[in-house]
């Protein structure tokens, strides 16, 4: 079963990467090199690191000024499958 999550915080990092925090408290860093390598009309502007850094949260998904958005649940699944998510720290 898929758990639907939202992105609640993000931060662009050097090298076309995004740090993401999800609504379930888990965090991870997504490298966008594979997406940038695919290219395409919506992807080309993201190859400029200054433009890539203009990412914002739009209705709980990462979005760029050209209208390109990435689904939060898919991001979470990709990071989880790659073992790149940290678990929330339990309260003491």
C-alpha positions in Angstrom: 0.0 0.0 0.0 1.3 3.5 -0.9 1.3 6.1 1.8 0.6 9.5 0.4 2.8 12.2 1.7 3.4 15.9 1.1 6.6 17.9 1.0 6.5 20.3 4.0 10.0 21.8 3.6 12.6 21.9 0.9 16.0 23.6 0.3 17.9 23.7 -3.0 21.5 22.4 -2.6 24.5 22.8 -4.9 24.9 20.3 -7.7 21.2 20.2 -8.7 20.0 18.5 -5.5 17.0 19.2 -3.2 16.8 18.5 0.5 13.2 17.5 1.3 11.2 17.0 4.4 8.0 15.0 4.1 4.7 15.2 6.1 5.6 11.9 7.8 8.8 13.5 9.2 11.2 11.7 7.0 13.9 13.6 5.1 16.1 13.0 2.2 18.2 14.5 -0.6 17.2 14.0 -4.2 19.8 14.4 -6.9 18.2 15.6 -10.1 21.1 14.6 -12.4 19.0 11.8 -13.9 16.0 14.1 -14.7 18.3 16.8 -16.1 20.0 14.2 -18.4 16.6 13.3 -19.9 16.1 16.9 -21.1 12.9 18.1 -22.6 11.2 21.5 -22.9 10.2 21.7 -19.2 13.6 20.4 -18.0 15.9 22.6 -20.0 15.5 25.7 -17.7 16.4 23.6 -14.7 19.8 23.0 -16.1 20.7 26.5 -15.0 21.7 26.2 -11.4 20.3 29.7 -10.5 16.9 28.7 -12.0 17.0 25.4 -10.3 17.5 27.2 -7.0 14.2 29.1 -7.5 12.2 26.0 -6.5 9.3 26.7 -4.2 6.6 24.6 -2.5 3.4 24.9 -4.5 0.5 23.0 -2.9 2.9 20.7 -1.1 5.0 19.8 -4.2 8.3 21.2 -5.4 7.7 23.6 -8.3 9.7 25.9 -10.5 8.7 29.2 -12.2 8.2 27.5 -15.6 5.5 25.3 -14.1 7.5 22.1 -13.7 6.4 20.2 -10.6 7.5 16.9 -9.1 5.0 14.6 -7.3 5.7 14.4 -3.5 4.7 10.8 -3.1 6.8 9.6 -6.1 9.8 11.6 -4.7 9.3 9.8 -1.3 9.0 6.4 -3.0 12.2 7.0 -5.0 14.2 8.1 -2.0 12.8 5.2 0.1 13.7 2.6 -2.5 17.2 4.0 -2.8 17.6 4.0 1.0 18.1 7.7 1.1 15.4 8.7 3.7 16.1 9.3 7.3 13.5 8.4 9.9 12.0 10.9 12.3 13.8 11.1 15.6 11.7 9.6 18.4 10.8 12.1 21.2 12.5 11.3 24.4 
